[in-house]
Amino acid sequence: MEITVNGDAVTLDGPLTIARLLVEQKVKMPDMVSVEHNGKILDRAEFETQQVQSGDTVEFLYFMGGGA
Amino acid sequence: MLTIPRKIVDAMIEHAHQCAPQEACGVLSGTDGRVQSIYPMTNADASSEHFSLVPREQFDVARKIRDEGLVMLAVYHSHPATPARPSPEDIRLGVAPGIVHVIVSLADADQPVVRAFLIEDGQAAETPVRIAKDNGAQL
């Protein structure tokens, strides 16, 4: 199937979960990313259950924060 | 090396002053280590000692940067009362690969200090900052 990940067309065997997609995308720390699936920001608990289908759009970004 | 136009350095410092005593934060984009645009953002923590970007804003800015043909080069934040060096929390949470962390210190409010660091695998290494003329800077 073909999906769009962070603006790039990606071809994968699917369907698959968000958690699996993050593995496929070689995300080292999935607990430190936010994921937007078809425009909706997911709760982290949904990563294991939310299925990605052909034609979907997924964006992921690493958490950015810190302290003084 | 991170090259930042003077106008964008001044905009970061101004943002830091506006948000003080809370921390200011935002993103810098450009290409090849040369900053072209600044995106002041909301500090979700609204704190003088912590910052985090709001995910909704972060996604929107990431798309805007992509649409402009640029890449995210750095995240900046202010230290309202401490030096421009990465705190233990900055190092612990600095997990975004390849993103430079720019810190604006207002410890001496009349003489702000801007420094940049690359944080990887729990280690922070200073990245030299070159302040450039303002050609092409987008505010």
N, CA and C atoms of all chains as a GROMACS GRO file, in nm:
protein
  621
    1MET      N    1   0.085  -0.119   0.000
    1MET     CA    2   0.000   0.000   0.000
    1MET      C    3   0.088   0.124   0.000
    2GLU      N    4   0.030   0.236  -0.045
    2GLU     CA    5   0.105   0.361  -0.046
    2GLU      C    6   0.041   0.460   0.050
    3ILE      N    7   0.123   0.517   0.137
    3ILE     CA    8   0.077   0.619   0.230
    3ILE      C    9   0.172   0.738   0.221
    4THR      N   10   0.137   0.844   0.289
    4THR     CA   11   0.223   0.962   0.293
    4THR      C   12   0.273   0.981   0.436
    5VAL      N   13   0.403   0.982   0.452
    5VAL     CA   14   0.465   0.997   0.585
    5VAL      C   15   0.551   1.123   0.584
    6ASN      N   16   0.517   1.216   0.668
    6ASN     CA   17   0.590   1.344   0.676
    6ASN      C   18   0.612   1.404   0.537
    7GLY      N   19   0.506   1.395   0.456
    7GLY     CA   20   0.508   1.459   0.325
    7GLY      C   21   0.565   1.374   0.213
    8ASP      N   22   0.622   1.259   0.248
    8ASP     CA   23   0.682   1.173   0.146
    8ASP      C   24   0.595   1.051   0.118
    9ALA      N   25   0.583   1.014  -0.008
    9ALA     CA   26   0.512   0.891  -0.045
    9ALA      C   27   0.596   0.772  -0.002
   10VAL      N   28   0.531   0.678   0.068
   10VAL     CA   29   0.601   0.560   0.119
   10VAL      C   30   0.519   0.437   0.081
   11THR      N   31   0.585   0.335   0.029
   11THR     CA   32   0.518   0.210  -0.005
   11THR      C   33   0.555   0.104   0.098
   12LEU      N   34   0.452   0.043   0.157
   12LEU     CA   35   0.473  -0.055   0.263
   12LEU      C   36   0.377  -0.171   0.244
   13ASP      N   37   0.412  -0.286   0.303
   13ASP     CA   38   0.314  -0.394   0.314
   13ASP      C   39   0.215  -0.354   0.422
   14GLY      N   40   0.090  -0.370   0.397
   14GLY     CA   41  -0.006  -0.326   0.498
   14GLY      C   42  -0.138  -0.396   0.485
   15PRO      N   43  -0.236  -0.356   0.566
   15PRO     CA   44  -0.230  -0.247   0.665
   15PRO      C   45  -0.140  -0.282   0.784
   16LEU      N   46  -0.108  -0.177   0.860
   16LEU     CA   47  -0.024  -0.196   0.978
   16LEU      C   48  -0.061  -0.091   1.081
   17THR      N   49  -0.016  -0.114   1.205
   17THR     CA   50  -0.048  -0.019   1.312
   17THR      C   51   0.051   0.099   1.309
   18ILE      N   52   0.013   0.205   1.378
   18ILE     CA   53   0.104   0.319   1.394
   18ILE      C   54   0.234   0.273   1.460
   19ALA      N   55   0.222   0.189   1.562
   19ALA     CA   56   0.342   0.142   1.632
   19ALA      C   57   0.436   0.070   1.536
   20ARG      N   58   0.379  -0.014   1.449
   20ARG     CA   59   0.461  -0.086   1.352
   20ARG      C   60   0.521   0.010   1.249
   21LEU      N   61   0.442   0.109   1.210
   21LEU     CA   62   0.492   0.208   1.114
   21LEU      C   63   0.614   0.282   1.172
   22LEU      N   64   0.607   0.316   1.301
   22LEU     CA   65   0.720   0.386   1.363
   22LEU      C   66   0.845   0.298   1.362
   23VAL      N   67   0.825   0.167   1.382
   23VAL     CA   68   0.939   0.074   1.372
   23VAL      C   69   0.994   0.075   1.230
   24GLU      N   70   0.902   0.064   1.133
   24GLU     CA   71   0.943   0.063   0.991
   24GLU      C   72   1.018   0.191   0.954
   25GLN      N   73   0.979   0.303   1.019
   25GLN     CA   74   1.042   0.431   0.991
   25GLN      C   75   1.170   0.453   1.075
   26LYS      N   76   1.207   0.346   1.150
   26LYS     CA   77   1.331   0.349   1.229
   26LYS      C   78   1.331   0.459   1.335
   27VAL      N   79   1.214   0.481   1.395
   27VAL     CA   80   1.205   0.576   1.506
   27VAL      C   81   1.263   0.509   1.630
   28LYS      N   82   1.370   0.568   1.684
   28LYS     CA   83   1.441   0.505   1.795
   28LYS      C   84   1.362   0.510   1.925
   29MET      N   85   1.290   0.621   1.946
   29MET     CA   86   1.219   0.638   2.074
   29MET      C   87   1.074   0.672   2.047
   30PRO      N   88   0.992   0.572   2.014
   30PRO     CA   89   0.852   0.600   1.982
   30PRO      C   90   0.775   0.665   2.096
   31ASP      N   91   0.822   0.646   2.220
   31ASP     CA   92   0.755   0.711   2.333
   31ASP      C   93   0.778   0.862   2.333
   32MET      N   94   0.870   0.909   2.248
   32MET     CA   95   0.902   1.052   2.246
   32MET      C   96   0.854   1.119   2.118
   33VAL      N   97   0.760   1.058   2.049
   33VAL     CA   98   0.707   1.122   1.929
   33VAL      C   99   0.557   1.148   1.943
   34SER      N  100   0.513   1.252   1.877
   34SER     CA  101   0.370   1.277   1.859
   34SER      C  102   0.334   1.233   1.718
   35VAL      N  103   0.214   1.177   1.703
   35VAL     CA  104   0.171   1.126   1.572
   35VAL      C  105   0.038   1.189   1.534
   36GLU      N  106   0.032   1.236   1.412
   36GLU     CA  107  -0.092   1.287   1.354
   36GLU      C  108  -0.132   1.191   1.242
   37HIS      N  109  -0.254   1.135   1.253
   37HIS     CA  110  -0.302   1.038   1.154
   37HIS      C  111  -0.424   1.097   1.085
   38ASN      N  112  -0.412   1.123   0.958
   38ASN     CA  113  -0.521   1.185   0.880
   38ASN      C  114  -0.574   1.310   0.951
   39GLY      N  115  -0.481   1.390   1.003
   39GLY     CA  116  -0.517   1.519   1.063
   39GLY      C  117  -0.550   1.514   1.210
   40LYS      N  118  -0.558   1.394   1.268
   40LYS     CA  119  -0.593   1.382   1.410
   40LYS      C  120  -0.470   1.342   1.491
   41ILE      N  121  -0.441   1.419   1.595
   41ILE     CA  122  -0.330   1.384   1.682
   41ILE      C  123  -0.373   1.268   1.773
   42LEU      N  124  -0.294   1.163   1.773
   42LEU     CA  125  -0.330   1.042   1.847
   42LEU      C  126  -0.278   1.046   1.990
   43ASP      N  127  -0.354   0.983   2.080
   43ASP     CA  128  -0.300   0.952   2.212
   43ASP      C  129  -0.198   0.840   2.194
   44ARG      N  130  -0.098   0.843   2.280
   44ARG     CA  131   0.007   0.741   2.266
   44ARG      C  132  -0.050   0.598   2.280
   45ALA      N  133  -0.156   0.587   2.360
   45ALA     CA  134  -0.217   0.455   2.380
   45ALA      C  135  -0.277   0.400   2.251
   46GLU      N  136  -0.303   0.487   2.154
   46GLU     CA  137  -0.363   0.443   2.029
   46GLU      C  138  -0.260   0.390   1.930
   47PHE      N  139  -0.131   0.409   1.958
   47PHE     CA  140  -0.028   0.369   1.862
   47PHE      C  141  -0.037   0.219   1.830
   48GLU      N  142  -0.072   0.139   1.932
   48GLU     CA  143  -0.072  -0.007   1.914
   48GLU      C  144  -0.197  -0.056   1.842
   49THR      N  145  -0.300   0.027   1.839
   49THR     CA  146  -0.428  -0.021   1.784
   49THR      C  147  -0.469   0.050   1.655
   50GLN      N  148  -0.427   0.173   1.637
   50GLN     CA  149  -0.472   0.249   1.520
   50GLN      C  150  -0.410   0.190   1.393
   51GLN      N  151  -0.496   0.149   1.301
   51GLN     CA  152  -0.449   0.091   1.175
   51GLN      C  153  -0.428   0.200   1.071
   52VAL      N  154  -0.325   0.182   0.992
   52VAL     CA  155  -0.296   0.272   0.880
   52VAL      C  156  -0.338   0.201   0.752
   53GLN      N  157  -0.417   0.270   0.672
   53GLN     CA  158  -0.468   0.211   0.547
   53GLN      C  159  -0.405   0.281   0.427
   54SER      N  160  -0.414   0.217   0.313
   54SER     CA  161  -0.362   0.279   0.191
   54SER      C  162  -0.427   0.415   0.169
   55GLY      N  163  -0.346   0.511   0.132
   55GLY     CA  164  -0.395   0.646   0.108
   55GLY      C  165  -0.392   0.737   0.229
   56ASP      N  166  -0.362   0.680   0.347
   56ASP     CA  167  -0.360   0.762   0.469
   56ASP      C  168  -0.240   0.856   0.470
   57THR      N  169  -0.253   0.957   0.555
   57THR     CA  170  -0.144   1.052   0.577
   57THR      C  171  -0.104   1.046   0.724
   58VAL      N  172   0.025   1.027   0.747
   58VAL     CA  173   0.078   1.020   0.884
   58VAL      C  174   0.193   1.120   0.897
   59GLU      N  175   0.189   1.194   1.003
   59GLU     CA  176   0.300   1.283   1.036
   59GLU      C  177   0.350   1.242   1.174
   60PHE      N  178   0.480   1.240   1.193
   60PHE     CA  179   0.530   1.221   1.329
   60PHE      C  180   0.643   1.318   1.357
   61LEU      N  181   0.648   1.363   1.480
   61LEU     CA  182   0.746   1.461   1.523
   61LEU      C  183   0.800   1.423   1.660
   62TYR      N  184   0.926   1.445   1.680
   62TYR     CA  185   0.982   1.421   1.812
   62TYR      C  186   0.939   1.530   1.909
   63PHE      N  187   0.916   1.488   2.033
   63PHE     CA  188   0.890   1.583   2.141
   63PHE      C  189   1.004   1.684   2.147
   64MET      N  190   0.969   1.808   2.168
   64MET     CA  191   1.071   1.911   2.186
   64MET      C  192   1.040   1.988   2.313
   65GLY      N  193   1.129   1.975   2.408
   65GLY     CA  194   1.110   2.044   2.534
   65GLY      C  195   1.238   2.041   2.614
   66GLY      N  196   1.235   2.106   2.730
   66GLY     CA  197   1.353   2.110   2.814
   66GLY      C  198   1.327   2.196   2.935
   67GLY      N  199   1.436   2.243   2.993
   67GLY     CA  200   1.423   2.324   3.114
   67GLY      C  201   1.538   2.420   3.128
   68ALA      N  202   1.532   2.504   3.230
   68ALA     CA  203   1.634   2.608   3.247
   68ALA      C  204   1.746   2.560   3.337
   69MET      N  205   2.819   2.428   1.259
   69MET     CA  206   2.800   2.573   1.243
   69MET      C  207   2.655   2.602   1.208
   70LEU      N  208   2.596   2.696   1.278
   70LEU     CA  209   2.461   2.742   1.247
   70LEU      C  210   2.472   2.891   1.216
   71THR      N  211   2.430   2.928   1.097
   71THR     CA  212   2.434   3.069   1.057
   71THR      C  213   2.296   3.128   1.074
   72ILE      N  214   2.286   3.234   1.153
   72ILE     CA  215   2.157   3.295   1.184
   72ILE      C  216   2.163   3.444   1.148
   73PRO      N  217   2.071   3.492   1.064
   73PRO     CA  218   2.068   3.636   1.033
   73PRO      C  219   2.045   3.718   1.160
   74ARG      N  220   2.107   3.833   1.165
   74ARG     CA  221   2.096   3.922   1.281
   74ARG      C  222   1.950   3.949   1.317
   75LYS      N  223   1.864   3.968   1.216
   75LYS     CA  224   1.724   3.998   1.240
   75LYS      C  225   1.655   3.884   1.317
   76ILE      N  226   1.694   3.761   1.288
   76ILE     CA  227   1.633   3.646   1.356
   76ILE      C  228   1.690   3.629   1.496
   77VAL      N  229   1.818   3.657   1.513
   77VAL     CA  230   1.875   3.658   1.649
   77VAL      C  231   1.800   3.760   1.735
   78ASP      N  232   1.780   3.880   1.677
   78ASP     CA  233   1.710   3.985   1.753
   78ASP      C  234   1.566   3.943   1.783
   79ALA      N  235   1.502   3.872   1.689
   79ALA     CA  236   1.364   3.828   1.711
   79ALA      C  237   1.356   3.725   1.824
   80MET      N  238   1.455   3.635   1.831
   80MET     CA  239   1.457   3.538   1.941
   80MET      C  240   1.473   3.609   2.075
   81ILE      N  241   1.564   3.706   2.078
   81ILE     CA  242   1.587   3.778   2.204
   81ILE      C  243   1.462   3.857   2.244
   82GLU      N  244   1.398   3.921   2.145
   82GLU     CA  245   1.275   3.995   2.173
   82GLU      C  246   1.166   3.902   2.226
   83HIS      N  247   1.153   3.784   2.164
   83HIS     CA  248   1.055   3.686   2.210
   83HIS      C  249   1.086   3.644   2.354
   84ALA      N  250   1.214   3.624   2.384
   84ALA     CA  251   1.253   3.586   2.520
   84ALA      C  252   1.213   3.694   2.620
   85HIS      N  253   1.236   3.820   2.583
   85HIS     CA  254   1.198   3.931   2.673
   85HIS      C  255   1.046   3.937   2.690
   86GLN      N  256   0.972   3.916   2.581
   86GLN     CA  257   0.826   3.922   2.588
   86GLN      C  258   0.770   3.816   2.682
   87CYS      N  259   0.833   3.698   2.681
   87CYS     CA  260   0.778   3.586   2.760
   87CYS      C  261   0.830   3.585   2.904
   88ALA      N  262   0.940   3.655   2.931
   88ALA     CA  263   0.997   3.653   3.066
   88ALA      C  264   0.893   3.700   3.167
   89PRO      N  265   0.888   3.639   3.284
   89PRO     CA  266   0.985   3.543   3.338
   89PRO      C  267   0.964   3.398   3.293
   90GLN      N  268   0.865   3.374   3.205
   90GLN     CA  269   0.849   3.238   3.155
   90GLN      C  270   0.948   3.213   3.042
   91GLU      N  271   0.971   3.088   3.011
   91GLU     CA  272   1.057   3.053   2.899
   91GLU      C  273   0.984   3.074   2.767
   92ALA      N  274   1.055   3.130   2.670
   92ALA     CA  275   1.005   3.139   2.533
   92ALA      C  276   1.056   3.020   2.455
   93CYS      N  277   0.987   2.984   2.346
   93CYS     CA  278   1.035   2.874   2.263
   93CYS      C  279   0.985   2.890   2.120
   94GLY      N  280   1.052   2.822   2.030
   94GLY     CA  281   1.012   2.827   1.890
   94GLY      C  282   1.105   2.744   1.805
   95VAL      N  283   1.091   2.760   1.676
   95VAL     CA  284   1.163   2.677   1.580
   95VAL      C  285   1.230   2.767   1.477
   96LEU      N  286   1.346   2.722   1.427
   96LEU     CA  287   1.416   2.790   1.319
   96LEU      C  288   1.426   2.694   1.200
   97SER      N  289   1.403   2.749   1.080
   97SER     CA  290   1.416   2.664   0.962
   97SER      C  291   1.510   2.729   0.862
   98GLY      N  292   1.555   2.650   0.766
   98GLY     CA  293   1.645   2.699   0.662
   98GLY      C  294   1.695   2.582   0.581
   99THR      N  295   1.815   2.597   0.528
   99THR     CA  296   1.879   2.487   0.455
   99THR      C  297   2.029   2.493   0.481
  100ASP      N  298   2.089   2.375   0.481
  100ASP     CA  299   2.235   2.366   0.490
  100ASP      C  300   2.294   2.446   0.606
  101GLY      N  301   2.225   2.443   0.720
  101GLY     CA  302   2.279   2.511   0.837
  101GLY      C  303   2.262   2.662   0.836
  102ARG      N  304   2.191   2.713   0.737
  102ARG     CA  305   2.168   2.858   0.728
  102ARG      C  306   2.022   2.886   0.759
  103VAL      N  307   1.998   2.952   0.871
  103VAL     CA  308   1.861   2.981   0.913
  103VAL      C  309   1.800   3.089   0.823
  104GLN      N  310   1.675   3.064   0.784
  104GLN     CA  311   1.604   3.161   0.701
  104GLN      C  312   1.476   3.210   0.765
  105SER      N  313   1.414   3.128   0.852
  105SER     CA  314   1.285   3.167   0.909
  105SER      C  315   1.278   3.130   1.057
  106ILE      N  316   1.199   3.208   1.129
  106ILE     CA  317   1.174   3.184   1.271
  106ILE      C  318   1.024   3.168   1.293
  107TYR      N  319   0.989   3.077   1.384
  107TYR     CA  320   0.848   3.050   1.416
  107TYR      C  321   0.834   3.054   1.568
  108PRO      N  322   0.807   3.170   1.625
  108PRO     CA  323   0.782   3.175   1.770
  108PRO      C  324   0.660   3.090   1.803
  109MET      N  325   0.671   3.012   1.910
  109MET     CA  326   0.563   2.918   1.943
  109MET      C  327   0.523   2.933   2.090
  110THR      N  328   0.415   2.865   2.123
  110THR     CA  329   0.362   2.869   2.259
  110THR      C  330   0.438   2.771   2.348
  111ASN      N  331   0.474   2.816   2.468
  111ASN     CA  332   0.531   2.725   2.566
  111ASN      C  333   0.416   2.655   2.638
  112ALA      N  334   0.396   2.529   2.605
  112ALA     CA  335   0.284   2.455   2.664
  112ALA      C  336   0.295   2.446   2.815
  113ASP      N  337   0.418   2.457   2.868
  113ASP     CA  338   0.437   2.447   3.012
  113ASP      C  339   0.413   2.580   3.083
  114ALA      N  340   0.414   2.691   3.008
  114ALA     CA  341   0.394   2.824   3.068
  114ALA      C  342   0.472   2.837   3.198
  115SER      N  343   0.601   2.811   3.190
  115SER     CA  344   0.685   2.798   3.310
  115SER      C  345   0.814   2.878   3.294
  116SER      N  346   0.871   2.918   3.408
  116SER     CA  347   1.000   2.986   3.405
  116SER      C  348   1.116   2.886   3.405
  117GLU      N  349   1.083   2.757   3.423
  117GLU     CA  350   1.189   2.657   3.434
  117GLU      C  351   1.176   2.542   3.334
  118HIS      N  352   1.068   2.542   3.257
  118HIS     CA  353   1.045   2.432   3.162
  118HIS      C  354   0.983   2.487   3.035
  119PHE      N  355   1.002   2.412   2.926
  119PHE     CA  356   0.927   2.443   2.804
  119PHE      C  357   0.896   2.314   2.731
  120SER      N  358   0.787   2.316   2.658
  120SER     CA  359   0.760   2.214   2.558
  120SER      C  360   0.673   2.276   2.450
  121LEU      N  361   0.695   2.233   2.328
  121LEU     CA  362   0.615   2.283   2.217
  121LEU      C  363   0.477   2.220   2.219
  122VAL      N  364   0.378   2.294   2.172
  122VAL     CA  365   0.241   2.242   2.162
  122VAL      C  366   0.236   2.155   2.036
  123PRO      N  367   0.200   2.026   2.049
  123PRO     CA  368   0.203   1.939   1.931
  123PRO      C  369   0.125   1.992   1.811
  124ARG      N  370   0.006   2.048   1.833
  124ARG     CA  371  -0.073   2.100   1.719
  124ARG      C  372   0.007   2.207   1.644
  125GLU      N  373   0.068   2.300   1.718
  125GLU     CA  374   0.150   2.404   1.655
  125GLU      C  375   0.270   2.342   1.586
  126GLN      N  376   0.327   2.242   1.650
  126GLN     CA  377   0.448   2.180   1.596
  126GLN      C  378   0.419   2.114   1.460
  127PHE      N  379   0.305   2.043   1.451
  127PHE     CA  380   0.269   1.982   1.324
  127PHE      C  381   0.243   2.089   1.217
  128ASP      N  382   0.172   2.195   1.256
  128ASP     CA  383   0.139   2.300   1.159
  128ASP      C  384   0.267   2.369   1.108
  129VAL      N  385   0.360   2.395   1.200
  129VAL     CA  386   0.485   2.460   1.160
  129VAL      C  387   0.568   2.366   1.072
  130ALA      N  388   0.569   2.237   1.106
  130ALA     CA  389   0.645   2.141   1.026
  130ALA      C  390   0.595   2.139   0.881
  131ARG      N  391   0.462   2.144   0.866
  131ARG     CA  392   0.405   2.145   0.729
  131ARG      C  393   0.441   2.275   0.657
  132LYS      N  394   0.434   2.387   0.731
  132LYS     CA  395   0.466   2.516   0.670
  132LYS      C  396   0.612   2.517   0.621
  133ILE      N  397   0.700   2.465   0.706
  133ILE     CA  398   0.842   2.460   0.670
  133ILE      C  399   0.861   2.376   0.543
  134ARG      N  400   0.792   2.263   0.539
  134ARG     CA  401   0.803   2.175   0.422
  134ARG      C  402   0.751   2.245   0.297
  135ASP      N  403   0.637   2.313   0.312
  135ASP     CA  404   0.577   2.383   0.198
  135ASP      C  405   0.669   2.494   0.146
  136GLU      N  406   0.750   2.550   0.235
  136GLU     CA  407   0.843   2.656   0.196
  136GLU      C  408   0.972   2.599   0.135
  137GLY      N  409   0.982   2.467   0.132
  137GLY     CA  410   1.103   2.405   0.076
  137GLY      C  411   1.222   2.412   0.170
  138LEU      N  412   1.193   2.431   0.298
  138LEU     CA  413   1.300   2.440   0.397
  138LEU      C  414   1.298   2.316   0.486
  139VAL      N  415   1.391   2.309   0.579
  139VAL     CA  416   1.391   2.201   0.677
  139VAL      C  417   1.404   2.262   0.817
  140MET      N  418   1.354   2.188   0.915
  140MET     CA  419   1.368   2.234   1.053
  140MET      C  420   1.513   2.216   1.095
  141LEU      N  421   1.578   2.326   1.131
  141LEU     CA  422   1.718   2.318   1.170
  141LEU      C  423   1.738   2.320   1.321
  142ALA      N  424   1.652   2.395   1.390
  142ALA     CA  425   1.677   2.416   1.533
  142ALA      C  426   1.549   2.444   1.608
  143VAL      N  427   1.552   2.411   1.736
  143VAL     CA  428   1.451   2.456   1.830
  143VAL      C  429   1.521   2.554   1.924
  144TYR      N  430   1.454   2.666   1.953
  144TYR     CA  431   1.517   2.760   2.045
  144TYR      C  432   1.430   2.774   2.169
  145HIS      N  433   1.496   2.804   2.281
  145HIS     CA  434   1.421   2.840   2.401
  145HIS      C  435   1.505   2.933   2.484
  146SER      N  436   1.440   3.002   2.576
  146SER     CA  437   1.512   3.097   2.659
  146SER      C  438   1.536   3.040   2.798
  147HIS      N  439   1.644   3.087   2.860
  147HIS     CA  440   1.670   3.065   3.001
  147HIS      C  441   1.658   3.202   3.065
  148PRO      N  442   1.543   3.230   3.126
  148PRO     CA  443   1.521   3.367   3.177
  148PRO      C  444   1.621   3.412   3.283
  149ALA      N  445   1.672   3.317   3.360
  149ALA     CA  446   1.758   3.359   3.472
  149ALA      C  447   1.883   3.272   3.487
  150THR      N  448   1.909   3.187   3.390
  150THR     CA  449   2.025   3.098   3.400
  150THR      C  450   2.109   3.109   3.272
  151PRO      N  451   2.232   3.062   3.276
  151PRO     CA  452   2.322   3.077   3.161
  151PRO      C  453   2.275   3.001   3.037
  152ALA      N  454   2.336   3.035   2.924
  152ALA     CA  455   2.303   2.971   2.796
  152ALA      C  456   2.381   2.841   2.782
  153ARG      N  457   2.346   2.746   2.866
  153ARG     CA  458   2.406   2.614   2.857
  153ARG      C  459   2.293   2.512   2.876
  154PRO      N  460   2.305   2.395   2.815
  154PRO     CA  461   2.196   2.298   2.828
  154PRO      C  462   2.180   2.251   2.972
  155SER      N  463   2.059   2.255   3.021
  155SER     CA  464   2.031   2.203   3.156
  155SER      C  465   2.023   2.050   3.148
  156PRO      N  466   2.030   1.982   3.261
  156PRO     CA  467   2.010   1.836   3.259
  156PRO      C  468   1.880   1.797   3.190
  157GLU      N  469   1.774   1.877   3.208
  157GLU     CA  470   1.646   1.846   3.143
  157GLU      C  471   1.656   1.866   2.992
  158ASP      N  472   1.727   1.972   2.949
  158ASP     CA  473   1.748   1.992   2.805
  158ASP      C  474   1.816   1.869   2.744
  159ILE      N  475   1.915   1.817   2.814
  159ILE     CA  476   1.991   1.702   2.761
  159ILE      C  477   1.906   1.576   2.763
  160ARG      N  478   1.830   1.559   2.871
  160ARG     CA  479   1.746   1.438   2.883
  160ARG      C  480   1.638   1.435   2.777
  161LEU      N  481   1.583   1.553   2.745
  161LEU     CA  482   1.470   1.558   2.652
  161LEU      C  483   1.512   1.594   2.509
  162GLY      N  484   1.640   1.613   2.488
  162GLY     CA  485   1.688   1.650   2.355
  162GLY      C  486   1.702   1.528   2.267
  163VAL      N  487   1.590   1.477   2.218
  163VAL     CA  488   1.590   1.349   2.148
  163VAL      C  489   1.569   1.361   1.997
  164ALA      N  490   1.535   1.479   1.948
  164ALA     CA  491   1.507   1.494   1.804
  164ALA      C  492   1.638   1.487   1.726
  165PRO      N  493   1.653   1.388   1.639
  165PRO     CA  494   1.782   1.370   1.570
  165PRO      C  495   1.818   1.488   1.481
  166GLY      N  496   1.941   1.533   1.494
  166GLY     CA  497   1.992   1.635   1.403
  166GLY      C  498   1.942   1.775   1.426
  167ILE      N  499   1.862   1.796   1.530
  167ILE     CA  500   1.808   1.928   1.557
  167ILE      C  501   1.899   2.002   1.654
  168VAL      N  502   1.941   2.123   1.618
  168VAL     CA  503   2.025   2.205   1.703
  168VAL      C  504   1.936   2.273   1.808
  169HIS      N  505   1.988   2.283   1.929
  169HIS     CA  506   1.916   2.350   2.038
  169HIS      C  507   1.982   2.486   2.063
  170VAL      N  508   1.908   2.591   2.031
  170VAL     CA  509   1.957   2.726   2.053
  170VAL      C  510   1.902   2.776   2.186
  171ILE      N  511   1.989   2.829   2.270
  171ILE     CA  512   1.948   2.878   2.402
  171ILE      C  513   1.977   3.027   2.409
  172VAL      N  514   1.876   3.103   2.448
  172VAL     CA  515   1.888   3.248   2.468
  172VAL      C  516   1.885   3.274   2.617
  173SER      N  517   1.995   3.320   2.671
  173SER     CA  518   1.999   3.348   2.815
  173SER      C  519   1.975   3.496   2.841
  174LEU      N  520   1.883   3.521   2.935
  174LEU     CA  521   1.858   3.657   2.982
  174LEU      C  522   1.910   3.674   3.125
  175ALA      N  523   2.005   3.589   3.164
  175ALA     CA  524   2.060   3.601   3.300
  175ALA      C  525   2.110   3.743   3.323
  176ASP      N  526   2.173   3.800   3.222
  176ASP     CA  527   2.201   3.944   3.220
  176ASP      C  528   2.108   4.002   3.113
  177ALA      N  529   1.995   4.056   3.155
  177ALA     CA  530   1.891   4.097   3.061
  177ALA      C  531   1.940   4.203   2.962
  178ASP      N  532   2.041   4.280   3.002
  178ASP     CA  533   2.092   4.384   2.913
  178ASP      C  534   2.191   4.330   2.811
  179GLN      N  535   2.241   4.211   2.838
  179GLN     CA  536   2.338   4.150   2.747
  179GLN      C  537   2.301   4.004   2.724
  180PRO      N  538   2.196   3.980   2.648
  180PRO     CA  539   2.154   3.842   2.623
  180PRO      C  540   2.266   3.762   2.554
  181VAL      N  541   2.269   3.634   2.583
  181VAL     CA  542   2.369   3.546   2.524
  181VAL      C  543   2.297   3.437   2.445
  182VAL      N  544   2.342   3.413   2.323
  182VAL     CA  545   2.283   3.310   2.237
  182VAL      C  546   2.390   3.207   2.205
  183ARG      N  547   2.363   3.081   2.241
  183ARG     CA  548   2.455   2.972   2.209
  183ARG      C  549   2.373   2.855   2.153
  184ALA      N  550   2.441   2.765   2.086
  184ALA     CA  551   2.371   2.652   2.022
  184ALA      C  552   2.444   2.522   2.053
  185PHE      N  553   2.364   2.416   2.065
  185PHE     CA  554   2.419   2.286   2.102
  185PHE      C  555   2.350   2.176   2.023
  186LEU      N  556   2.428   2.076   1.989
  186LEU     CA  557   2.370   1.954   1.932
  186LEU      C  558   2.368   1.850   2.044
  187ILE      N  559   2.248   1.798   2.072
  187ILE     CA  560   2.233   1.703   2.181
  187ILE      C  561   2.201   1.567   2.122
  188GLU      N  562   2.289   1.471   2.149
  188GLU     CA  563   2.269   1.335   2.097
  188GLU      C  564   2.316   1.234   2.200
  189ASP      N  565   2.234   1.133   2.222
  189ASP     CA  566   2.272   1.024   2.311
  189ASP      C  567   2.316   1.075   2.448
  190GLY      N  568   2.244   1.176   2.497
  190GLY     CA  569   2.272   1.226   2.631
  190GLY      C  570   2.395   1.313   2.643
  191GLN      N  571   2.450   1.354   2.530
  191GLN     CA  572   2.568   1.441   2.531
  191GLN      C  573   2.537   1.569   2.455
  192ALA      N  574   2.585   1.680   2.506
  192ALA     CA  575   2.566   1.809   2.439
  192ALA      C  576   2.700   1.861   2.389
  193ALA      N  577   2.704   1.896   2.261
  193ALA     CA  578   2.826   1.953   2.202
  193ALA      C  579   2.791   2.090   2.145
  194GLU      N  580   2.869   2.190   2.178
  194GLU     CA  581   2.838   2.324   2.131
  194GLU      C  582   2.857   2.333   1.980
  195THR      N  583   2.762   2.399   1.915
  195THR     CA  584   2.767   2.425   1.772
  195THR      C  585   2.795   2.575   1.755
  196PRO      N  586   2.901   2.612   1.684
  196PRO     CA  587   2.928   2.755   1.668
  196PRO      C  588   2.811   2.825   1.598
  197VAL      N  589   2.782   2.946   1.643
  197VAL     CA  590   2.679   3.029   1.581
  197VAL      C  591   2.748   3.145   1.511
  198ARG      N  592   2.715   3.160   1.381
  198ARG     CA  593   2.764   3.275   1.307
  198ARG      C  594   2.645   3.366   1.281
  199ILE      N  595   2.658   3.491   1.322
  199ILE     CA  596   2.550   3.587   1.300
  199ILE      C  597   2.576   3.658   1.168
  200ALA      N  598   2.477   3.646   1.079
  200ALA     CA  599   2.496   3.694   0.941
  200ALA      C  600   2.414   3.818   0.916
  201LYS      N  601   2.442   3.881   0.800
  201LYS     CA  602   2.357   3.991   0.755
  201LYS      C  603   2.218   3.936   0.727
  202ASP      N  604   2.121   4.022   0.707
  202ASP     CA  605   1.980   3.981   0.707
  202ASP      C  606   1.926   3.939   0.572
  203ASN      N  607   2.009   3.918   0.472
  203ASN     CA  608   1.958   3.881   0.340
  203ASN      C  609   1.872   3.756   0.345
  204GLY      N  610   1.748   3.767   0.305
  204GLY     CA  611   1.663   3.651   0.293
  204GLY      C  612   1.594   3.609   0.420
  205ALA      N  613   1.619   3.676   0.532
  205ALA     CA  614   1.555   3.634   0.657
  205ALA      C  615   1.406   3.661   0.654
  206GLN      N  616   1.329   3.565   0.701
  206GLN     CA  617   1.182   3.577   0.705
  206GLN      C  618   1.137   3.579   0.850
  207LEU      N  619   1.066   3.686   0.887
  207LEU     CA  620   1.012   3.693   1.023
  207LEU      C  621   0.863   3.667   1.021
   0.00000   0.00000   0.00000
